[in-house]
């Protein structure tokens, strides 16, 4: 039995090379924008949980007494509106980023399908589908947090109220493995939704659940193929993560070192005339962090371009091999596997 996930590794590389080369700045810049949001918004719902110990309120041993706690609250009270505002702003930014990332999933797939990168056009075309995907991801995230809260409440909660620790520990031994399996299942659903359900949504103009119902018979009938894909993609992403880390670390280290030397030089130069560091000098040196952060984000985005392109081409090839009704890239597939048959790489046009 042919294993699509293994057989399509070389084909995905050929498709990625054809799509990205020859190098064009405009195409890569647009792909970097898409890849930045796709890589940042894709993941599995997970919630780390920790423990807390019980203790007596003696005011010693590094613990707060009641008076000290009240004084601490009073010092924070004037800052409460600011802290709430920052928290709300952070949540809103995270939601916006997640929504844009969900729409960019469709932008990426459509770009691979048509062999052109038209971000504004594709974004407007698939904003509604992206909103549905974003809502589905929120539900998965909520289910992940709910499971983590349940495990936390049943294991740490009794310790907080001074219960016998034996029962919570036994509960953790039982629920811990179950929660790992639960989180793994959510991760598989999230990952398969991104790489397999999104193409079905795009191809047949369906919602997330309708696309899952459409795809499920194929997954059920060829479950071995999809299990092998899940194992292969873990290895691929692990190797890609190592390569990406190296590719990001080298330019970031060089530029960071240069900016650090520049900051030290500015501090020494101004200090020689003023007799010491001034506030203006500190602000000037701190301002160097802004272009550095932007440079790091740009490097990460560019490094993600070939990774996201390859991973998504691989998934599209596997999906089309599993069921030709869901083949979004028949021309690219034909041009790679049967170059003498006159296959052409999809629709063409200026980016």
N, C-alpha and C positions, 0 to 999 in steps of 0.2 A: 504493500500500500504506500503510495506516494504521500509524503508529509509536506503539505504546502508551506508551512512556516519555515522549513529548512530549504526546500527547493527555491523559494522566492527570495532568499537572502541576496543572491547574486543579481537577480532581476531587479530588485529594489535598488541596488547600488548602480546598476546601469541606468535605470530611470532617473535616479537622483543626479547622476553625472550629466545626463542629457538635459535635465531641467535647469541645472545651475550653471552649466558651462556652455559656451564661453562666458567668462565673468562680465557682468554688466552692473555698474554701480546702482542704477535706478532700480533694477529688479531686486538686487540684494538689499538695498535700503528698505524697500517696501516689505520684503520678506522678513527682514530683521524686526520691523515693527510688529508684524503678525506673529513671528516666533516668540517675541518677548512676552506678549500677552498670553499666547497659547501655553508656553512653558510655565508661566507664572500662575496660571489659573487652573491647570490640570493637576490633579492629585487625588489621593484617597482620603476620605474622612478619617481623621484619627485624633484622639484626645488623650494625651498622657495623663496618668493619674498617679498621685503620690500619697504618702501617708502623713498622719499627724499624731503626735504623742499627747497624752493627757498629763496634766501636772497641777499641783496645787498653786493657788494664787497667793504667794508669800511675798512678792515684791522683791525677791532676791534671785540669784542664779541667772540673771539676764532677762527675767520676765518682767512685764509691766505690772505695776500695782494699779488699783482702780484710779487713784489720783493721777498717776502718770499717764494712764490711758486717756483720761478726760482732758488733761493738758495737751496731749498730742492731738486729740480731735479738735480742740479749740484752735490750735495753730494751723490746722488744715482747713478749718471752716471758711476763712476768707478765700482760699484757693479752690473751694469746691465748684463754683460755677466754671472756672477755667478748666479744671480737670474733667468735668462732665462734658464741656464743649469739645475738648480734645478727644475724648472717648467717642463722642457722637460723630465728630468729623472723621475719625479713624474708621469707624464702622461704615460710614457713607462712602468713603474712598475705597474700602475693601469691596463693597457691593458694586460700585461702579466698575472697578477693575475686574471683578468676577463676571459682570455682564458683558463687558467688552471682550474679555477672554473667551466667553461662550460663543459670541458672534464670530470671533476670529477663527474658531474651529471650522466654521462653514467657509469662511474666506480662504483658509488654507486648502481645504479639500477642493473647492471650486477652482482655485488657482492651479492646482495639480491637474485637475480634470481638463481645464481649458488651455493649459500651458501659457498662461499670462497672469500677471498679478495686478488686478484692478481693485485696490483696497476699498475706495469709496463706493464704487459700483456694487461690489459684492457685499459690503457691509450693509448698505441700504437694502439690498435684495433679501438678505437673510437675517435682518434684525429681529423679525418676529420669531423665526425658528431658534435664534440664539437666546431669546428671552425664555422660550419654553425649556431649552436645555439648561439655562441658568436656574430656573425654578426647580427642575429635577435635581440639579446638583445641590441646591439648598436643602431639599428634602433629605437627600443622602447625608449631608452634613449634620442635619438635625438628628437623624437616626443614629449617627455615630456618636454625637454628644449625649444623646439619651442613653445609649448603652453604657458609655463611660460613666455617666452620672449614676446609673443604677448600680454598677459594680462598686463605684466609690462610696455610695450611700450605704450599701450593705456590708462593706468591709471596714471603712474608716468611720462611718457614722456611729456605730456602737462604741468604738473606742473613745470618741469625743464625749459621750455621755457617761463614760466610766464603766462600760460593760466588760464582762469577762473577755479577754482577747482571744481565747481559744476558738470561740464560735466564729468571729470575723475572719480569723486566719484559715479555718477550715472552709469558710465560704469563698475566700479568695482562691484557695487551691482548686475548688470546683469551678468557680465562675471565671477564673483567669484564662484557662484554655478555651472555654466557650466564647469568651469575649474576643480572643485572638482569632478564632474561626469566624466570628461575627464580623469583625473588622476586615478580615481577609475577603469575606463574601461581598461586603460593601465596596471594597477596593476593586474586585473583579467586575462588579456591576458598573462602577464608575468608569473603569478603563474600557470595558467593552462598549459602553454607551458612547464614549468619545471616538473610538477607532472604527467601530462597526455600525452602530445605530445612527450616528451622524450622517454617514454616507447614504443610508437608506432614507433618512429624513430628507436629505437633499435631493435624492434621485426621484422619490415618489411623493414629495411634498406632504409628509406626514408629521404628526406630533411624536413626542418621545415614546409614549406608551404604545401608540399605534405602530410605530416602527419596530419596537421591541416584539410586539405580537407578530409582525410580519417576518422578523428575522428568527424568532425562536424555533420554528420547525427545523431550520437549517442548523442551528446550534445544537438542537437535540439529536438530530440524525447524524451529525458529524462531530460529536462532542470530543472525540479523540483529537481531531484536527485543531480544535480551539484550545484544548488543554495543552497540546504541544506548542501552539502559538504563545500561550500565556507564559510557559516556561522559557521559550526562546527569547521573547521580548524582554524578560527580566535580565537575561544574560546580556542581550544587546544594549539595554539601557545602562547596565552596570559598566560595561566596557566603554560605552559612549560617555558616561559620567567621568570616568578616569581621564579619557582623552580631552574632554571639555575642561576639566579642572586644570590640566597642564596648559592647554591653549589659552585659558584665561589668566592663569597665574603669571606666565612669562611677561606679557605686556603690562599687566597691572603692577607687577613688581618693579619693572623698569621705570614706568611713569611715576609710580608712587615714590620710588627712591629719588627721582629727579625733583619732584615737588617737595619732598622732605628737605633735600639739600637747599632748594630755593628758599624754603621757609626759614631754615637755620641762617642762611646768608642774610635774609632780610632782617632777622632779629639781631644778628651781630652788627650789621651796617647801621641800623637805626639806634641800636644801643650805644654805639661808639659816639654818636652825636648828642644823644639825650641823657647819657649817663645811666641808662637802664631801659628796660622794656616799657613801652607805653601801651595804653589801651588801643590806640590806633594801630600799633604794630601787631598786637594780638588779633585785632579784627582782620587785618590784612592777611596775616598768616592763616587764620581760620577760613577766610574767603577762598583760599586755595583748595579747600576740601570740596567746594561745590563743583568745579570742573573735574576734579578727580572722581567724584561719585558718578557724574554724568559719563565720564570715560569708561568707568567700570561697567555701568549699565549698557553702554554701547557695545563693549567687547562681549559681554555675556549674550546680548541679542544676536550679534553676528555669529558667534560660535554656535548658537542654537539653530541657525538656519539649516545647515546640512543635517543636523541631528533630527529636527522635527520633520524635515522633508523626507529623509530616509525612512524614519519610523512610520510615517503616514503612507508613503508609497508601499511599504512592506505590508501594512494592514490592508490596503486597497487590493493588492495583488492576492492576498490570502482570501479576502472576502469574495473576489471574483472567481477564484478557483473553487471555493466552497459552493457557490451558487452563481451561475453566470447571469441570472436575472439582476444581481446586485453589482455587476461589473461597471464601474464608473469610468474606467480607463481602458476600453478595449483597443483603441488605436495605439496607445503607448505599449500595451501588452504585446500586440501583434508586431510592432516595430522592433521590440526587444527580442522576442522569441523567434520570429520569422522575418528577419530583415529583408529577405528577398521577395516578400509577398506584397511589398508596396505600402506597408503600414505607415501612417503619418501620426505625429504626436499631437493629436487633438486640434482644437481651434487655435488659430494664430491671430496675432494682432499686436499692436503697440501696447506696452504696459501702461 
